[in-house]
């Protein structure tokens, strides 16, 4: 058990060190929670095992197979709970044990319990000594004080039915997958910003430009604007709603002033803050709601903790109000693979990845279409948090985009001519056709600046993609040409140690989930404007924003349009995407409709090249939304 908590602390510490200037090393231990904060209660989330995951997965395939009598017979949360969740007897048994120990218990999801009580009582029940820490310098993600376990003992409660305990560590460690340009990579045309309308150059795009480029406009001409649908945003920072309404109004969209609602999870993430990532939530709302202007939007916002993330997903899925959900936060999957949710009974690493799996499986069975940003560190996801040269480069992917029952959103660079002025001399970089997003196309600029890609800030920036080392390849990818397994020799090494220390290893030759699934423009060089009220400088219109964090909410907005067109939920989009690929309809039109997808065959994400068919840089390619809508009607809607 002690070993499990040691691993847990190592993982969280590495995340903190790599992403926040050694927060853990600069934090003061204020002692036990009950001493440092006598009035503070502790609340944790307990994950229980589903009753029959295999049966649930089989039904999911039936619900997405046109030939099945269960096709699109999606479940309600009550039906899911009755068929696949832990039995009422199991929930009652666990609850009784915890209540007898002086704790309060509330069921917050089909397989999740919220448990709270006095700090000393919670620690005794779960066999953990938890301390309060005060950050000595700058706050990480807007948080200056947090709790974390320091040692473990024997739980006083029988937890044999419990899969995982989540919430004894409140350090923020998830990152928004938003990229903004450093000044030396800012193209000349991107240095001005003001009132923005349609017909803008890449770098100044709004959703109207996206709609024209990816052929969404024909759906608008048919009166399809997302009416009757609801988009959900799962996020870890609050925002200023007026920014979104101003954005929509400025680009000519008439929206319902009551379309937007906010649900605070676990007390919410606090006031809007640049440090916390409020620009991420702002763009999520602006992009998704701009593409589907008649859709309603619910923002599920939680503290930046593992517990907050899990609880926000649980609320969004259990309420079943949102037809499509988008998340643009994540971290390297190995962090989640470790004991961030330690099994308090046997000390084994029952990890958060399993909790995500069960939640997203329920969402897919309910017909909710989920999207996750695949990351902005190209094929080397961990190296955004653990940069070179201190750490070795590791081919790696992001969580939760690595999950089987979510659509991973990748990114491209659209055609453009970028003008830079290194050392006062004009230099053009031409992008003749849409390509996988990887900033290696800026190597010439970096050379002119006298910098290597790391010092220049271009490596490993690009669309997240690769192979999961911990999530098995899903059935819808079994037969897809181009699938890869994890390469050998992928170890995260801290080169600052003497001798260098191996921190983590990715299993070799693992037949894992391949990401992304689908892509659209996400390169900041050819990116978007964001209307944003900074907590430091006030309101402004920011240009040259990008990242897969744009693509995920954009796809959620597109799905709202498709749901309206189809007259109901389309469910997990991956079934349709890979189904089109399997049947040969992905890149070929029918009748007067063109191909629903377009292959991306140029560029790379530093680790994987784009090529015909599926690839780990762009997935199945990019959508032609009007043609995708027609293909769904023809091949999947009888």
Buried (B, 14 or more C-beta within 10 A) or exposed (E): BEEBBBBBBBBBBBBBBBBBEEBBEBBEEBEBBBEBBEEEEBBBBBBBBBBEBEEBBEBBEBBBBEEEEBBBEBBEBEEBBBBBBBEEEBBEBBBEBBBEBEBEBEBBBBBBBBBBBBBBBBBBBBBBBBBBBEBEEEBBBBBBBBBBBBBBBEBBBBBEBBBBBBBBBBBBBBBBBBBBBEEBBBBEBBEEBEEBEEEBBBBBBBBBBBBEBBBBBBBBEEEBBBBEBBBBBBBBBBBBBEBBBBBBEBBEBEBEEEBBEBBBBBEBBBEBBBBBBBBBBBBBBBBBBBBBBBBBBBBBBBBBBBBBBBBBBBBBBBEBBBBBBBBBBBBBBBBBBBBBBBBBBEBEBBBBBBBBBBBBBBBBBBBBBBBBBBBBBBBBBBBBBBBBEBBBBBBBBBBBBBBBBBBBBBBBBBEBEBEBEBEEEEBEBEBEEBBBBBBBBBBEBBEBBEBBBBEBBBBBBBBBBBBBBBBEBBBBBEEBEBBBBBBEEBEBBBEEEEEBEEBBBBEEEBBBBBBBBBBBBBBBBBBBBBBBBBBEEEEEBBBBBBBBBBBBBBBBBBBBBBBBBBEBBBBBBBBBBBBBBEEEBBBEBBEEBBBBBBBBBBBBBBBBBBBEBBBBBBBBBBBBBBBBBBBBBBBBBE
